[in-house]
Amino acid sequence: MKIITDNGSLGFDKLHLLKEFFDVIAYEDGCYSYIPHGFLTTWTSQAPNFGTFHIGKCTGIGLGSECKYDTDAQELKIGRFVSIGQRCRFILNGQHPEEYVSTSFLSIWGMQQPPVKMLGNTILENDIWMGDEVMVLGGARICNGVVIGARSLVTQNQVLEPYGFYAGSPASLKRFRFKDSVVRALLESEWWKYDLKHLKQVQSYFIINLNGDTEYVLESLGKMSQILKSLQPM
């Protein structure tokens, strides 16, 4: 299994207070990422020696969560500031042939095997909050700022729009978290790309209610973006 971490990674922190529960990745700027023990697995519940897993800084995955890999062609990509609840499941492929006489893997029984379709990478962008026991199927893309209610099912190849609130089985859009203009301003700011030390210098903007006065909110987000760009030009 190839694990790709974010910029400035110092590797696994073997002395972290939560090491009993998580594989903890430390970063130069003081961020951490938390991967629960046993998260990466196969259909035989063993640690995979194939596949690729990406995880960004300031991201935490809840205890009891699992990601099942079938082949080395599959990747789970998780961005920055992602909060994943307990006992969530990522089924990256898990496909059976649907268009033929049998859905069984006939090769197991010594028969000719029809082709099985492969799903694309499963991608979680940035600043996402997933409730407990959410299941995400292969090929799904969860965009920036999405919130997913507990026990929801994100179906294969489903795309969840930025800053939407989704719930249900299958997960459906219930509402957007903010007005369109505020969503655009957040996406344009790309605040999650900046180092933690710079985000701390604009933290007063992070406690503004973004569903308040729209003019004030947009002005504040604009100022935040300008300050971040001056501190850390991209």
C-alpha positions as CSV (number, residue, x, y, z in Angstrom):
1,M,0.0,0.0,0.0
2,K,1.3,3.4,-1.0
3,I,0.4,6.2,1.3
4,I,0.8,9.7,0.0
5,T,0.8,12.5,2.5
6,D,0.6,16.3,2.2
7,N,3.4,18.8,1.8
8,G,5.7,19.2,4.9
9,S,5.0,15.7,6.3
10,L,7.3,14.5,9.0
11,G,6.1,11.0,8.9
12,F,4.3,9.0,11.6
13,D,4.4,10.3,15.1
14,K,5.2,7.2,17.2
15,L,5.0,9.2,20.5
16,H,1.6,10.9,19.9
17,L,-0.9,10.6,22.8
18,L,-3.4,8.9,20.4
19,K,-1.0,6.4,19.0
20,E,-2.9,3.5,20.6
21,F,-5.9,4.3,18.3
22,F,-4.5,6.0,15.3
23,D,-1.6,6.1,12.9
24,V,-0.8,9.8,13.3
25,I,1.0,11.8,10.6
26,A,2.7,15.0,11.8
27,Y,3.5,18.0,9.7
28,E,6.1,20.8,9.9
29,D,3.4,23.5,10.5
30,G,1.9,21.7,13.5
31,C,-0.9,19.9,11.7
32,Y,-1.7,16.3,12.1
33,S,-3.7,13.7,10.2
34,Y,-5.4,10.7,12.0
35,I,-5.9,7.3,10.4
36,P,-7.5,4.7,12.6
37,H,-5.7,1.4,12.9
38,G,-7.0,-1.2,10.4
39,F,-8.6,1.5,8.2
40,L,-6.9,0.2,5.0
41,T,-8.1,-3.3,4.3
42,T,-9.1,-5.9,1.6
43,W,-12.1,-8.2,1.3
44,T,-10.3,-10.7,3.5
45,S,-9.9,-8.0,6.2
46,Q,-6.1,-8.0,5.8
47,A,-3.9,-5.0,5.2
48,P,-3.5,-4.5,1.5
49,N,-0.1,-4.6,-0.2
50,F,-1.4,-2.8,-3.2
51,G,-3.4,0.4,-4.1
52,T,-2.8,4.1,-3.2
53,F,-4.2,6.2,-0.4
54,H,-3.8,10.0,-0.3
55,I,-4.5,12.0,2.9
56,G,-4.2,15.8,3.5
57,K,-3.2,17.6,6.6
58,C,-5.6,18.5,9.4
59,T,-7.8,15.5,8.4
60,G,-9.2,12.9,10.8
61,I,-10.9,9.6,10.2
62,G,-13.1,8.2,12.9
63,L,-12.5,4.9,14.8
64,G,-13.9,1.8,13.3
65,S,-13.9,3.2,9.8
66,E,-12.6,1.0,6.9
67,C,-11.6,1.4,3.3
68,K,-11.7,-1.7,1.2
69,Y,-9.3,-2.1,-1.7
70,D,-9.7,-4.8,-4.4
71,T,-6.9,-4.0,-6.9
72,D,-3.9,-1.7,-7.2
73,A,-5.8,0.4,-9.7
74,Q,-7.9,2.0,-7.0
75,E,-7.2,5.2,-5.1
76,L,-8.9,6.9,-2.2
77,K,-8.0,10.6,-2.1
78,I,-8.9,12.7,0.9
79,G,-8.0,16.4,1.1
80,R,-7.4,18.8,3.9
81,F,-9.6,19.6,6.9
82,V,-11.8,16.6,6.4
83,S,-13.7,15.2,9.4
84,I,-14.9,11.7,9.0
85,G,-17.2,10.1,11.6
86,Q,-16.9,6.7,13.3
87,R,-17.5,3.4,11.5
88,C,-17.6,4.9,8.0
89,R,-17.0,2.6,5.0
90,F,-15.4,3.2,1.7
91,I,-16.0,0.4,-0.8
92,L,-13.7,1.4,-3.7
93,N,-14.8,-1.2,-6.2
94,G,-16.7,-4.3,-5.1
95,Q,-18.2,-4.8,-8.5
96,H,-19.8,-8.0,-9.8
97,P,-20.8,-8.6,-13.5
98,E,-24.4,-7.3,-13.9
99,E,-24.9,-7.6,-17.7
100,Y,-24.4,-11.4,-18.0
101,V,-26.1,-14.6,-17.0
102,S,-24.6,-14.7,-13.5
103,T,-23.4,-12.0,-11.1
104,S,-21.1,-14.6,-9.5
105,F,-17.3,-14.6,-10.1
106,L,-17.4,-17.7,-12.3
107,S,-13.6,-18.0,-12.4
108,I,-13.7,-19.2,-8.8
109,W,-15.7,-22.3,-10.1
110,G,-13.4,-22.9,-13.0
111,M,-15.6,-21.2,-15.6
112,Q,-14.8,-18.4,-18.1
113,Q,-15.2,-15.0,-16.3
114,P,-17.0,-12.2,-18.1
115,P,-15.4,-8.7,-17.7
116,V,-16.0,-6.8,-14.5
117,K,-16.2,-3.0,-14.8
118,M,-13.8,-0.9,-12.8
119,L,-14.8,2.3,-11.0
120,G,-12.7,5.4,-10.9
121,N,-10.9,6.9,-8.0
122,T,-12.9,7.9,-4.9
123,I,-12.2,11.6,-4.1
124,L,-13.0,13.7,-1.0
125,E,-11.9,17.3,-1.6
126,N,-11.5,19.7,1.4
127,D,-13.4,20.8,4.5
128,I,-15.9,18.0,4.4
129,W,-17.8,16.7,7.4
130,M,-19.2,13.1,7.3
131,G,-21.4,11.8,10.0
132,D,-21.1,8.4,11.6
133,E,-21.6,5.2,9.5
134,V,-21.7,6.9,6.1
135,M,-20.9,4.5,3.3
136,V,-19.2,5.8,0.1
137,L,-19.0,3.6,-3.0
138,G,-16.3,3.7,-5.7
139,G,-15.9,6.5,-8.1
140,A,-17.8,9.0,-5.9
141,R,-16.6,12.6,-5.7
142,I,-17.4,14.7,-2.6
143,C,-16.7,18.3,-3.3
144,N,-15.4,21.1,-1.0
145,G,-17.5,22.0,2.0
146,V,-20.0,19.1,1.8
147,V,-21.8,17.9,4.9
148,I,-23.2,14.3,4.9
149,G,-25.7,13.1,7.4
150,A,-25.1,9.9,9.5
151,R,-25.8,6.6,7.9
152,S,-26.1,8.0,4.4
153,L,-25.1,6.1,1.3
154,V,-23.1,7.9,-1.4
155,T,-23.5,5.8,-4.5
156,Q,-21.0,4.8,-7.1
157,N,-19.8,7.7,-9.3
158,Q,-22.1,10.1,-7.5
159,V,-20.9,13.7,-7.3
160,L,-21.9,15.8,-4.3
161,E,-21.9,19.5,-5.1
162,P,-19.8,22.0,-3.1
163,Y,-21.2,23.2,0.2
164,G,-24.3,21.0,-0.1
165,F,-25.9,19.2,2.8
166,Y,-26.7,15.6,1.8
167,A,-28.5,12.8,3.7
168,G,-30.3,9.6,3.0
169,S,-29.9,6.3,1.1
170,P,-29.0,7.2,-1.6
171,A,-27.7,10.5,-0.4
172,S,-29.7,13.4,-1.8
173,L,-29.2,17.2,-1.7
174,K,-31.3,18.7,1.1
175,R,-30.0,22.2,0.9
176,F,-26.9,24.3,0.4
177,R,-25.1,25.6,3.4
178,F,-24.8,29.1,2.1
179,K,-26.0,31.5,-0.5
180,D,-24.5,31.1,-4.0
181,S,-22.4,34.2,-3.7
182,V,-20.9,33.0,-0.4
183,V,-20.2,29.6,-1.9
184,R,-18.4,31.2,-4.8
185,A,-16.3,33.4,-2.5
186,L,-15.3,30.4,-0.4
187,L,-14.3,28.3,-3.4
188,E,-12.3,31.2,-4.8
189,S,-10.5,31.8,-1.6
190,E,-9.2,28.2,-1.5
191,W,-8.3,28.9,2.2
192,W,-7.4,25.2,2.8
193,K,-4.3,25.5,0.7
194,Y,-2.6,27.9,3.1
195,D,-0.3,26.9,5.9
196,L,-1.7,26.7,9.4
197,K,0.5,29.5,10.7
198,H,-1.1,31.8,8.1
199,L,-4.6,30.6,8.8
200,K,-4.1,31.5,12.4
201,Q,-3.5,35.1,11.4
202,V,-7.0,35.3,9.9
203,Q,-8.8,33.1,12.4
204,S,-11.1,36.0,13.4
205,Y,-12.8,35.5,10.0
206,F,-13.5,31.9,10.8
207,I,-15.9,32.8,13.5
208,I,-18.2,34.9,11.3
209,N,-21.6,33.5,10.7
210,L,-21.7,33.1,6.9
211,N,-25.5,33.0,6.9
212,G,-25.6,36.6,8.3
213,D,-25.6,39.8,6.3
214,T,-24.5,38.9,2.8
215,E,-22.7,42.1,2.1
216,Y,-20.7,42.0,5.3
217,V,-19.9,38.3,4.8
218,L,-18.6,38.8,1.2
219,E,-16.5,41.8,2.3
220,S,-15.0,39.8,5.1
221,L,-14.2,36.8,2.9
222,G,-12.6,39.1,0.4
223,K,-10.4,40.6,3.1
224,M,-9.5,37.2,4.4
225,S,-8.4,36.1,0.9
226,Q,-6.3,39.2,0.4
227,I,-4.5,38.7,3.7
228,L,-3.8,35.1,2.9
229,K,-2.5,35.9,-0.5
230,S,-0.1,38.5,0.9
231,L,1.2,36.1,3.5
232,Q,1.6,33.1,1.2
233,P,1.6,33.9,-2.5
234,M,0.5,30.9,-4.6
